[in-house]
Amino acid sequence: MIKIGVIAGSTRPGRRALDVANWVLDVAGMRGDAVFELVDIQEYKLPLLDEPVPPSMGQYTQPHTKVWSAKIAGFDGFVFVTPEYNHGTSGALKNAIDFLFKEWNDKAAGFVSYGSIGGARAVESLRLVMGELMVADVRAQVMLTLRDDWQEHAFKPREHHEQALDTLLDQVVAWSRALKTLRHDAEQPALADAPQLAPELAAEAPPPGRRVGSM
């Protein structure tokens, strides 16, 4: 079964990313073609990138990097939930992405963004990053506006967003399935499935996030 990580890409107090990510899971839970899991980057307590060797080498020295690597390696595709800050994504999400390289390669991704104009510019910046990471980003996206999709600080997405999200998930699942075959054909067994963490690291790893879908 295809596994999709729904990554909540903000860590600031009062963030909206978790509400949006859980809405993505609510909609995804009505499908039967994949397993979707919430990945809250705040739970992984990643500092500013502190690995001495470029991530493309895969020579991780920090326990938090190894835990993060194991989590991301286990997914076939991703839905990034991102705010827009100053025409870009959040620093926390960019930092979390930059910790890894091969764990992202040859997988699919879609974007659900929010901001004053729907987070469109945050997604454009992320699409450039995905290209370098060899991630196939799908065309469909969901753009939520702070004015129209929140009411008195409560998340109330307009009805048409659910259809847009379904289209996004259709594309992410289809591309993830195709790219999973590519990864196995390319004989990348170390990254085809989640690596096993050493017991002492497994004890430090956050518990799995909310999961929906068929196993």
Long-range contacts (C-beta under 8 A, 24 or more apart in sequence): 1-34, 1-35, 1-213, 1-214, 1-215, 2-33, 2-34, 2-35, 2-76, 2-77, 2-173, 2-176, 2-177, 2-180, 3-34, 3-35, 3-36, 3-37, 3-74, 3-75, 3-76, 3-77, 4-28, 4-34, 4-35, 4-36, 4-37, 4-75, 4-76, 4-77, 4-78, 4-79, 4-169, 4-172, 4-173, 4-176, 5-36, 5-37, 5-39, 5-71, 5-72, 5-75, 5-77, 5-78, 5-79, 6-36, 6-37, 6-38, 6-39, 6-78, 6-79, 6-81, 6-209, 7-39, 7-41, 7-78, 7-79, 7-80, 7-81, 7-93, 7-96, 8-38, 8-39, 8-40, 8-41, 8-42, 8-81, 9-41, 9-80, 9-81, 9-82, 9-83, 9-89, 9-90, 9-92, 9-93, 9-96, 10-81, 10-82, 10-83, 10-90, 10-92, 10-93, 11-41, 11-42, 11-90, 11-92, 12-90, 12-92, 15-83, 16-83, 16-114, 16-150, 16-155, 17-81, 17-82, 17-83, 19-155, 20-81, 20-112, 20-114, 20-144, 20-155, 21-81, 21-112, 22-210, 23-155, 23-157, 24-79, 24-81, 24-112, 24-165, 25-210, 25-212, 26-212, 27-162, 27-165, 27-166, 27-169, 28-169, 28-212, 28-213, 29-212, 29-213, 31-169, 31-173, 31-213, 32-213, 32-214, 33-173, 33-213, 33-214, 34-76, 34-169, 34-173, 34-176, 34-213, 34-214, 35-211, 35-212, 35-213, 35-214, 35-215, 36-79, 36-211, 36-212, 36-213, 37-75, 37-208, 37-209, 37-210, 37-211, 38-209, 38-210, 38-211, 39-71, 39-72, 39-209, 40-206, 40-209, 41-92, 41-93, 41-96, 42-92, 43-206, 43-209, 44-68, 44-71, 44-96, 44-206, 46-92, 46-95, 46-96, 46-99, 48-95, 49-95, 49-98, 49-99, 51-99, 54-101, 55-98, 55-99, 55-100, 55-101, 55-102, 56-101, 56-102, 58-101, 58-102, 63-201, 63-204, 65-99, 65-100, 66-197, 66-201, 67-197, 67-201, 67-204, 67-205, 67-206, 68-96, 68-99, 68-100, 69-99, 69-100, 69-103, 69-195, 70-194, 70-195, 70-196, 70-197, 70-201, 70-205, 71-194, 71-205, 72-100, 72-103, 72-104, 73-103, 73-191, 73-193, 73-194, 73-195, 74-193, 74-194, 75-107, 76-107, 76-108, 76-176, 76-177, 76-179, 76-180, 77-107, 77-108, 77-109, 77-110, 77-172, 77-173, 77-175, 77-176, 77-179, 78-107, 78-108, 78-109, 78-110, 78-135, 78-172, 79-109, 79-110, 79-111, 79-112, 79-168, 79-169, 79-172, 80-109, 80-110, 80-111, 80-112, 80-126, 81-112, 81-113, 81-114, 82-111, 82-112, 82-113, 82-114, 82-119, 82-122, 82-123, 82-126, 83-113, 83-114, 83-115, 83-119, 83-122, 84-113, 84-114, 84-115, 84-116, 84-117, 84-119, 84-120, 84-121, 84-122, 85-122, 87-121, 87-122, 87-125, 88-121, 88-122, 88-125, 89-122, 89-123, 89-125, 89-126, 90-122, 94-129, 97-129, 97-133, 101-133, 102-188, 102-191, 103-191, 104-130, 104-133, 104-134, 104-135, 105-133, 105-134, 105-135, 105-183, 105-191, 106-134, 106-136, 106-179, 106-182, 106-183, 106-186, 106-188, 107-135, 107-136, 107-176, 107-179, 107-183, 108-135, 108-136, 108-137, 108-138, 108-171, 108-172, 108-175, 108-176, 108-179, 109-135, 109-136, 109-137, 109-138, 109-172, 110-137, 110-138, 110-140, 110-141, 110-168, 110-169, 110-171, 110-172, 111-137, 111-141, 111-142, 111-168, 112-141, 112-142, 112-144, 112-165, 112-168, 113-141, 113-142, 113-143, 113-144, 114-143, 114-144, 114-145, 114-146, 114-149, 115-145, 115-146, 116-145, 116-146, 116-147, 117-143, 117-145, 118-143, 118-144, 118-145, 119-143, 119-144, 136-175, 136-179, 138-168, 138-171, 138-172, 138-175, 139-171, 140-164, 140-167, 140-168, 140-170, 140-171, 141-168, 142-168
